Amino acid sequence: MKLVLLPGLDGTGVLFRPFLAALPPDIEPVVVSYPTQKPLGYGELLSLVQAKIPMHEPFALLGESFGGPLALRVAAARPQGLQAVILCGSFVSCPFAFVPKWASKLVSSWPFHAFPLFAKCKGRLGLYASKEHLALSIEALTQVAPGVFAERVRQIIHIDVAAELRDCTAPILYLQGKRDGVVWRSNLRRIVELKPDVQSAVIDSSHMILKTEPAAAARVILEFMRRVHQA
């Protein structure tokens, strides 16, 4: 089966590399990258993703963080071949419920100029698990224009795919990082309230589950995909 991966806020797919290395040869990954220099909303990205999914082959769809709502919108169209959906540290509406919609007008691009520098400072403080993780983060962050990051944050504030979640006919697995300080566990609770048959698994990691705990994530995802395939 193919596994189509939709990345998080950076949109490059670079941060998937540790997870891709943990996949067995019988799973064929398809990483969809988003434009790095052109600010696009979820609607525009949806068209881009739909053009890249394997329409006539069985596949599972994974949306990480920012990519989760996009995965649910793809699933809502019920593409032929879709077998399962995996949401990894993701959400169906703004992950911080207390943030009002009008706050999107306050999001500017200038803070995102400091993203690569911030990653380097974290590295000097030893806040990355390895030099590889630091290098991956810097590579991803330096590729994306600050205005693109800003637009994606605005999109997160306004997104609501609760209806798409409820209408999804494919089995859904949600991966939660035990120490996720970015997308809190309340987002999983809301997803389960909206769709009680969502399966979930907690992995001892921070928000970047697929980067920091790729082997554990791969085991859970592969077990889920095989159950779905055998059903």
Summary of the structure (lengths in Angstrom):
residues: 231
radius of gyration: 16.7
end to end distance: 14.3
largest distance: 49.4
contacts: 750
relative contact order: 0.18
helix: 48%
strand: 15%
